[in-house]
């Protein structure tokens, strides 16, 4: 009885950890993509500013 409960707990924990890891990877990917876009925009802005000056 106790073993069955332990197994269920382990499975639930594993599922939770897997979900968290997946979420973290997706979130990090999203953040990195936004940073890249922001970086590109900043680069473009810098070029424009240099042209103006």
C-alpha positions in Angstrom: 0.0 0.0 0.0 2.7 2.4 1.0 4.8 1.4 -2.1 1.9 2.1 -4.4 1.5 5.6 -2.9 5.2 6.2 -3.2 5.1 5.2 -6.8 2.2 7.5 -7.6 4.0 10.3 -5.8 7.2 9.7 -7.9 5.2 9.6 -11.1 3.5 12.8 -10.3 6.7 14.5 -9.3 8.4 13.3 -12.5 5.5 14.7 -14.6 5.6 18.0 -12.7 9.4 18.3 -13.2 9.1 17.4 -16.9 6.4 20.1 -17.4 8.4 22.6 -15.5 11.5 21.9 -17.6 9.5 22.1 -20.8 7.9 25.4 -19.7 11.3 26.8 -18.7 12.8 25.9 -22.1 10.0 27.5 -24.0 10.1 30.6 -21.8 13.8 30.9 -22.2 13.5 30.5 -25.9 10.9 33.2 -26.0 13.0 35.6 -23.9 16.1 35.0 -26.1 14.1 35.6 -29.2 12.8 38.9 -27.8 16.3 39.9 -26.8 17.5 39.1 -30.3 14.7 41.3 -31.8 15.4 44.1 -29.4 19.1 43.8 -30.2 18.4 44.0 -33.9 16.2 47.1 -33.4 18.9 48.7 -31.3 21.4 48.0 -34.1 19.2 49.6 -36.7 18.6 52.6 -34.4 22.3 53.0 -34.0 22.9 52.9 -37.7 20.2 55.5 -38.2 21.6 57.7 -35.5 25.1 57.5 -37.1 23.6 58.4 -40.5 21.8 61.4 -39.0 24.9 62.6 -37.1 
